[in-house]
Amino acid sequence: MSKYTVYRLSGGMDTMDSSSNTSFNQPENHMTILVTGATGTVGRQVVTQLVNRGAAVRALVRDPAKAQFPAGVEVLQGDFLDVASLRAAMSGVSTLFLLNGVVADEFTQALIALNVAREAGIERIVYLSVIHADVYVNVPHFAGKFGVERMIEQMGFAATILRSAYFIGNDLTIKDVVLNHGVYPMPVGGKGLAMIDTRDIAEIAAIELLRREQAATPLPLDRINLVGPDTLTGTDIAAIWSDVLERPVVYGGDDTAGFEQNLLHFMPAWMAYDMRLMGERFLTDGMRPEAGDVERLTTLLGRPLHSYHEFAAAVVASA
């Protein structure tokens, strides 16, 4: 594995109980949180959130040229299928943020990472999964993440499983259709989606990573649904765009076949089909929070969740 300059944070971790250090056989004040998927939309923000809270952070990246992190972050090159690089990245790590993208071998990648983590003595994990992973069972990337959840539980990790709803920011991909044609084209349906902002995901992930990192003993497994403040139908979202644009925007309907065909222009066929299957479950099941989810997240953050209306207004303001 290639070697890169290692930077250390000037500030140490908050004081931690010595029993936590002992369980990992590491010297005091040298506890490190490893962030995987660190150059992605969520991972990059998790790194920043952790650094801002004084944590010692190591980032696993495929391309160090993209690793524009705050000073003090240790950067290691590698990926989930390069076991030697994973072993190097996990050496001396106390807590792991596991984020692996939607790829054809996502499940294999995650299981390799979990096994290497156990081999390295890592007990504490925060895993970014997806809401309703146990409901959308025919959707490949949902089923894969549900399988990873089961393995985390079976392998006895002390973990927080973050079950995220649809990212609000995904709609940046269709903003030109909305702005130029007055149509909101995503097949959201009429059941409603509780879309969430990635800033909220990253901050909650950092809070959970530090909660586990700083605990005297490994904490029990927990699942948290990551949702936005509003559960919106396709018509609701079109109305938000109409409001911020001050002109009519209509919902484009529930055409999942057309959605798949549009996606083929910029993603592989298997992924476009995966997304179509997800869209079909949007129509039949929605992506709704459970009772108390919004209140739990608001309490964790100590502030309101970012809304879709806020996102749409920012898009229009920057157009």
N, C-alpha and C positions, 0 to 999 in steps of 0.2 A: 504494500500500500504506500502511496506517496506520502511524504511527510510535509506538514505545513507548520508555520509559526504558531506557537501556542501562546495565547494571551491569557492573563489571569486578571480577575476583577480586583480592584483595589479594596473594595468593601467585602467583608466576609458574610457568611450566612448569619441569620439570627441564632441566638444561643439555642442549642439543641441538647436534649437529654443524652447522657453518655451511653445509655443502653442502646440507643439507636445506632450510634457509631460502632459499638461492639458487634452488633449483629452483622455488620458488613465488613468487619475487620479493617476499618479504615481509620486513619488518624483524625483527631478532632479538627474541624474547620476545613476539611478537604472533601466534603460531600459534594457530589456533582450530579446534576440533572442532565440526562441525555435527551435531546429533542431530535426525533426523526422527521423526515418530510420538512426539513427546516427552511428550505427556500421557497416553499409553497405559500399560498395565501394565508392559511391558518398558522402553519409552522413558524413562519417568519414573525408573525405577531406574538406567538407564544414565547419565542426567544426574547423579544423586546420586553414583554410583560415580566418575564422572570428576571431579566437584567435590572429592570427598574425597581424590582423588589429585593435586589441585593443577592440573588442566587448565583452560584457558580454553574455556568451553562456550557455544555458541549453540544455542538451541532453536527449531525451526520448529513453530508451532502454528496450528491453525485458529481456536481460541477462546482468546485471552489470559486470559480470566476463569478458565480452568481451569489456568493456568500457575502452580501453586504450587511453585516451585522454590527451592533454596537461594540465598542471597544471592550475587551475582556472576554469575549466568547471564544472558546476553543473550537476550531474547525477541523474535522476529520473527513477525508474522502472515503466513500464506500457506498454500498447499496445492499439491499436485503438478500440478494442472491450471491453475494461475495462474503462467505462465512468468515474468512480471515479478517476482512475489514470490520465486520460486525463484532467479532471478538475483541479487536483492538478498541473499537468505539465504546464497548460496554465495560471494558476493564476499569475498575475503580469507580464505577457509577453506582449511585445509591437508588435513584428513582428514574423511571423511563417514561417519556411521552411517546406512545406508539401511534403513529399516523402513517398509513400507507395508502397510496392512491388507488383509483379505480383502474386496474390493469388486468389483463387476462389471467395472470397467475397471482392475484392479490392474496388469496387464501394461503397458498404455499409460502409466499413471502412473509406473511404475518406469523405463520407457525414456525418458520425458521428463526425469526426474531425472538419469539417467545422461548424457544428451546435454548438459544444462545444466552438469553437473559437469565434463564434459570441456571445454566451452566456457570454464568458469571456471578451468581449469588444475588442477583437483583430480585427483590421481593415486591417492591412498590411500583405500581404502574398506573398511568392514566391512558386509557385507550379511546380514540375517537371512532365511535361506531355511528350508527344511523338509527333514527327513531323508527319504530315499527319493524325492526329487522326480523322479528318473529311473526309478523303479519304478511309482509310482502315476500313470502317465501319462494315465489317463482322468479323473482327479480335477481339476476346473478350477483350483483354487488351487494345487495341486501342480505342474500343468503350466505354469501362469503363472510360478511361481517358478523352475522349471527353465529356462524361456526367459530369464528375467532372468540367471540364472547364466551361460548361454551367451553373452549379450550382454556381460556383464562381462569374460568371457574374450576374446571377439572384439574388444572395444574396447581391450584391452590395459591394463586397470586393474591396479594392484598391490593386490590385495584378499584379505581373509579372508572366505570364505563360511561362515557359521555355519548348519549344517543341523540345525534343532531338531526333536526329537521332540515329541509331544503334551505340552501344559502340564499339570502336576499341578493347578494352580489352576483349570483349566477345570471341574473337578469341583465347584467351589462352586455351579455352576448346578443340580446334582442332589442337593445335601446334604440338602434337606428330604425328598426321596423316601427317601433312606437312613435318615435319623433318624426319620421318622414312619411309614414303611411297611416298613422292614427289607429293602429291595430295592436292589441296585446296578444301575441301568438302562442304563448305557452299553454299546453293542455292541462290547465290546473283543475278545471271542472267546478262542480257546485258543492262539493262536500267541505272544502276549505283546507288551506295549508297554513300552518303556523310558522312561516318563514323566519329565519334568524340571521342576524348580522354577524359576520365573521369576527368583528371586534369583540362582540359579547362571548363568542365561543372561545377565543384566545384568552380573554381575561379570566373566564371561569376555569379553563384548563390550567392556567398558571396558579390560581387560587387552590385548586385541588392538588396540583403537584406539590406545592409548598406545604399544604396541610398534611399530606402523606409523608413528605420528606422530613418534616419537623416533629412528627409524632414519635413518642418514646418507644412504642412498639407498633408493628404493622397493623393498620386499621382494617376492619371488615370490608368485604366487597360491597360496593354501592353502585347504583345506576342512577343517572340523572338525565332526564329528558331536556334537551336544549331546544327551546322554542322561542319564537318572537312574541311580542305583546298582543298581536292580533291574528286571528284565524280568518284568512281571506279566500274568497272564491275568485274565479277568473273575472267575473263581473265586478267584484269589489276592487280588484287591482286595476282594471280598466278605468273605474271611477276615480281612483286615486290619481292616475295619470291625467285624466280629464281635468281634475282639479288643479294640479300643478302646472299643466300646460295652458289652462284656460281655453281649451277647445276640445271637441269630442274625441274620445278614444273608445273603441269598441273591443269587446272580447272576441277573439278569433275563432272560438269554438273548440270542440273536443276531438279534433282530427289527429289522433295519435299516429296514423299511417303517414300523413303528411309531415308530421313532426319528425318521424324517422327519416323520411326522404331528405328533409332539410339538413339534418344532422350529418348525413353521409358526405356532405360537402367538406366537412372539417374534422371528421373522426372515423375510425375504422368501423366496418359494418357490424361487428359483434357489439361494439360499444353503443352504436346508434340503436341497435335492437334492444339492448339492455335499457337504454333511456326510454324507448317506446314502452317497454313493459312497465317501467316505473310510472310513466304517464297514465297508463291504463289503470294502475292501482290508485293513482291520484283520483281518477274518476269514480272508482267503485268504493274506495275506502277513505279517501282524504288523508291528511297528515295533521291530525288534531292533537292538542295537548291533553294530558290527564288533569284531573282536578288538582289544583295547587301548584302546578308546574311553574306558571308565570310568577306566582308569589315567591316560590322557593328561589328562583333565579334572581329576582329583584332584591331579595334579602341577601343573597350571596354577593351580589355586585354592590349593594348599597346605593343603587341608582336605578332609574327606569331602563328597560331594554330599548335598544334602537329600533325604530319602526320602519315599515316599508315606505310610508309617506315621507319620512326623513330622507331615505335613499333616493326616491324619485325626485324630490325637490333638489337634492344635490346634483343629480344627473342633469336636470334641466338648467341649473345655475351654471354648470360647467360646459354646457353645449355651445 
